[in-house]
């Protein structure tokens, strides 16, 4: 079909402490989670070309910024 939908799920965990000049004494490990839906549309008449729209909400982070984002991507495969 021309349409696809689903979910993006991401978890990031820093496994080693920060080191070097300016690093926090407690290691300052980064963690973040992200979840959001996506919708993709295959452009008619354009081989292997589509648009992807997705929303992402970060949550449960430590030493990370909390954010929400909307992205629109033009995708071309070869």
N, C-alpha and C positions, 0 to 999 in steps of 0.2 A: 504494500500500500504506500500511499504518499505520506502518512502520518506515523509517528512513533512517540511514545511517552514512557516515562519511568522515573527513577529516583537516583540522585547522586548522593553517595554516602562517603564520608572521609573522616579518618581519625589519624592524627599525627601525635607521636610521642617522642620527645628527645630522650635518648637512652644514656647519654653521658653528660656529666656536668660541664658547664662553661669553664674555660681555663684561660689563663693569660692575663695580661695587664687590663685592669678595669672590670674583670669578671666578679660577680657577686660572690661573697664568701660561702653562701649556701648552694652554689652551683647554678641556680636560676634556670631550672629545666622548663622547657616549653611544652605545653600540651594544648591541643585544640581539636574540636569536633565540628563537623559540618554536615548539613542535610538539606535537601531541597529537590523539588520536582523539575523535570525538563520536558520540553515538547519540541519535536523535530519535524520539519516539513521538507519533503523532497520536491524540488522545483521542477515543474513539468517542462519537458523539452530541453532540459539541461542535464546531460549525462553526469551522474555522480556528483550532483551539486544540491546542497540543501541549506536550510536555515535551522539553527538550534537556539532556542530560548530557554534559559534556566534561571532559577532563583535559588540562592544559597543563604542559609542562616547558620552562623557560627554559634556554638554554645559550649558550656562546660570547660572553657579554656583556663589555663594558668600561665601567667607571664605572656599573655597574648591579647590582642585587641578583639573586641566583640564586633562583628559586622554582619550586615545583610547586603547582598549584592544581586543585581539583575544583569545578565549578560545576554547579548544577541550575537551569535557567531554565524558567519558565512563559511560553509564547509565544502571543500572540493577534494574528492579522492581521485587517485590515478592508478 
